[in-house]
Amino acid sequence: MLVSCHTNPFKKLKDIHKILDIIKAAGFDAYDYSMFNMGDEFNKTINFAFVDDYKEKAIELRKYADSIGLKCNQAHSIFPSFFLNNEELTKEKVAQTIKTMEIASILGAKIIVVHPENNATPEQNLKFYKLLEPYCEKFNIRIGVENMWNWKQGEPRCCEAACSYPENFLKHMELLNSPWFVACVDLGHAEMMPGTNAPAIIKTLGSYVQALHVHDNDCVHDDHMIPYSSKIPFDPIIKSLKEINYKGDVTLEVDNFVRFFPTDEEHYLIAAKILYEVANKIRNEILEK
């Protein structure tokens, strides 16, 4: 079981090599390569999904990561992934998603998270995901399906979206019915939903759960903070992961913790070391007999 941190929190450095150096120096076993953000100024410097020479850049980064002994365990594709009732735009997004799958494969990732469409039914999401399945085999990479959330203006809490509730998430996985698709449980998203929580989702999905997005929040907003800093109770989550004999990794997704630190390598390394200690604690507790 690896402990991993995604690259996005450190994007303001505008240097993917420096980002990997920090993640490695902090003690992490692996990194999650984030291609999620599409419209910000940092894409051209650290996100290869939107450059023409993406293969060359990915190959070079793989060599660099190997040279410092840091694995890419996981990746995150673009968002949004597709659109209901817009075939032309969906076609464009599918092509971009396939590119991210290839990049992740070159980097060595075993899983790439591809969001479902928030407002689609399991059957509609199935149609989209099946367009990607041939490329899973081609690039030897599995797709992680993530639990989502919606928010209606004026409402005090988030509301239902694709995979946000245990039964809906399970239906997605059962319809996909393929070893190329696994469940990535976003712990923060799960705890935001009224009437459910992360342990309920984990125990319902069982062996489908092969990846995590680990972070904390106030159980209302998608804060993406360091675990144990807010209101999510982690002990029941760890217990549920032990119950299903979870064999995946502990992968942090903690953008909003790092933003409180000054934007330089020295302070980012301090932040990363704190993140590692927390992630390693969670790993040890999951593995504890």
Secondary structure, 3 states (H helix, E strand, C coil): CCEEEECHHHHHHCCHHHHHHHHHHHCCCEEEEECCCCCCCCHHHHCHHHCCCHHHHHHHHHHHHHHCCCEEEEEECCCCCCCCCCHHHHHHHHHHHHHHHHHHHHHCCCEEECCCCCCCCHHHHHHHHHHHHHHHHHHCCEEEEECCCECCCCCCCCECCCCCCHHHHHHHHHHHCCCCEEEEEEHHHHHHCCCCCHHHHHHHHHHHEEEEEECECCCCCCCCECCCCCCCCHHHHHHHHHHCCCCCCEEECCHHHHCCCCCCHHHHHHHHHHHHHHHHHHHHHHHCC
